[in-house]
Amino acid sequence: QVQLVESGGGLVQAGGSLRLSCAASGRTFNMYSMGWFRQAPGKEREFVTTIKWSGGVTYYAASVKGRFTISRDKSKSTVYLQMNSLKPEDTAVYYCNAKLGSVGAADYWGQGTQVTVSS
């Protein structure tokens, strides 16, 4: 089993920045990728960004590209999300996701952290 603990959410004004962290613990030896999804009120959960654990390749949703940056610290099994130039439409609960196994078939989720951007 893998446990994911997120931190760093909060309230920020439009144009501001926040940094989220997600620490993984447990059986993390075969981590495939870690990333972030978000869910706004009344909407489906959507992909934000992900990073491949071994090579560090990153992927971003078009809506956040150029504003958000994902990074990882393999020694700490931790992934970070630096969010700059935040917009009110970025308001959502942000969920950390970890995929384990050779093709990332095993999915794990954090409990979520609220990000609120005021206009």
Protein Blocks (a to p, Z undefined) as FASTA:
>chain_A
ZZdddehiacddehiacddddddehjfklcfbdcdddddehiacddfbdcdfklopacdd
fklgojaccdddfklopacdddehiafklgccddddddedjkopaccddebiaddddZZ
